[in-house]
Amino acid sequence: MDLKLIVEALLFSTSKPLTAKQLTDLISGRGEEDPEGVLPEHKKLKEAEVVAAVEELKVDYIQLNRSFQVQEVANAFRLVSKAEFGPWLRRMYEDRPNRLSLPALETLAIIAIRQPIIRADVESLRGVAIDGVMKTLLERGLVKIAGRADVPGRPLQYGVTQKFLEYFGLRSIEDLPDFEQLKKKYEAARPRALVNVAENPQDQGHGHNEPTEETPPAEPPQQQTETK
């Protein structure tokens, strides 16, 4: 069986991006004592061969003018719909409230750009308390505890997660834009609805691919505590 078709089937069926190593291990059965269904020619499969198959898929989809494409994000691959199909795909998510508010976005941008950073420094930059916002970002898995600062009191430091990269379609943290670019990227993505073509639209668990249509809330006055 064509390696490219196996890779395509795996990308079509997954709800999360797969790295070249994960794809290679799945196809070769590496790490399993008695792998089932592994073809003899794939037992010594190399990651470079898998990456080449992914590149072939990219070309195929372009030539066939498909409605979806292979996207590389956080050093992994996934299938996503093209941006121009967002108006139709958005309708599947109109009643789903899983989205980020503007205060949450601004807080997330600061953490991403300045990480590792303590909460007090984020609040100093924002000019407001961020208890509710931080709770939301931690619960959504976009922010993580990255250690403790070497200052009196040893406050917790925060950084962004792998899910953050997936949410914003970044290959790695080195691709992170500055704050204004990040805001523009988020706003531009609102109508795009990059939906994984294998994803059940009724599945509530994969918010990183949802459209994020919302009316930004008004900025709270200084020193008030915001909610998500």
C-alpha positions, -999 to 999 in steps of 0.1 A, spaced: 0 0 0 12 35 -8 29 52 21 13 85 12 -22 71 15 -15 56 49 -2 90 61 -33 107 47 -56 82 65 -38 89 98 -40 127 94 -76 124 83 -86 104 114 -67 123 141 -81 151 162 -46 164 171 -16 172 150 8 143 145 46 147 144 68 129 119 80 106 146 44 98 157 34 90 121 65 69 116 59 49 148 22 43 139 31 31 104 61 9 114 47 -4 146 79 6 164 78 0 201 52 -28 198 61 -64 205 39 -79 179 26 -51 157 -4 -60 136 -8 -50 100 27 -35 95 40 -40 59 75 -55 56 87 -24 37 76 -2 66 94 -20 94 125 2 90 106 33 79 125 66 84 110 99 95 124 115 63 103 92 42 71 102 61 79 139 57 84 133 20 50 116 18 34 146 36 50 170 11 35 149 -17 1 152 -1 5 190 0 13 191 -37 -16 167 -45 -41 189 -26 -29 220 -44 -31 204 -78 -65 189 -71 -78 222 -57 -92 205 -26 -111 223 1 -85 213 27 -48 213 31 -19 200 52 -9 225 79 23 222 98 19 235 134 40 230 165 64 208 145 35 185 136 10 180 108 -28 181 106 -55 185 79 -75 218 80 -101 234 59 -90 263 37 -98 298 49 -123 306 21 -147 279 33 -150 296 67 -184 313 61 -201 278 57 -181 260 84 -188 288 109 -225 279 109 -216 246 126 -203 265 156 -227 294 160 -241 281 193 -208 270 208 -194 295 233 -158 282 234 -139 313 226 -114 338 241 -124 372 253 -102 402 244 -88 405 279 -79 368 278 -62 373 245 -42 403 257 -31 384 288 -21 354 267 -1 376 243 19 391 272 26 357 287 37 343 253 60 372 245 75 377 280 76 341 293 85 330 318 66 358 336 50 361 370 14 372 375 23 405 391 43 415 360 14 407 338 -10 427 359 14 456 359 15 456 321 -23 451 318 -32 475 346 -58 452 360 -61 421 382 -62 389 361 -74 362 385 -104 352 363 -85 354 331 -56 333 344 -80 307 356 -96 305 321 -63 302 303 -50 275 327 -83 255 324 -81 258 286 -46 244 286 -31 275 268 -10 285 298 11 264 322 32 269 353 68 272 342 85 273 375 92 299 403 109 332 400 142 337 419 129 367 439 116 370 474 84 350 479 93 327 449 61 335 429 50 312 402 61 318 366 39 312 336 44 303 300 25 290 270 18 254 261 19 232 230 -18 238 227 -11 275 224 10 268 193 -18 246 179 -44 273 187 -26 300 167 -11 278 140 25 283 149 52 258 141 73 267 171 76 295 197 103 311 174 75 319 150 57 340 176 48 375 164 48 405 186 17 415 204 1 437 177 8 410 151 -7 384 174 -39 405 178 -42 409 141 -36 372 135 -64 364 160 -88 389 145 -80 376 110 -87 340 121 -122 348 135 -140 340 103 -116 313 90 -129 283 110 -99 261 104 -117 229 110 -100 195 110 -117 176 82 -117 145 103 -133 162 133 -169 156 144 -185 190 144 -205 180 175 -173 172 194 -169 198 221 -133 189 229 -113 206 201 -118 243 206 -85 252 189 -101 246 155 -134 266 161 -143 300 147 -140 326 173 -167 351 165 -175 375 194 -180 411 203 -150 421 224 -161 432 259 -153 467 271 -120 471 289 -126 471 327 -115 502 347 -80 500 362 -75 477 393 -108 459 389 -108 421 386 -117 409 352 -136 378 344 -130 356 314 
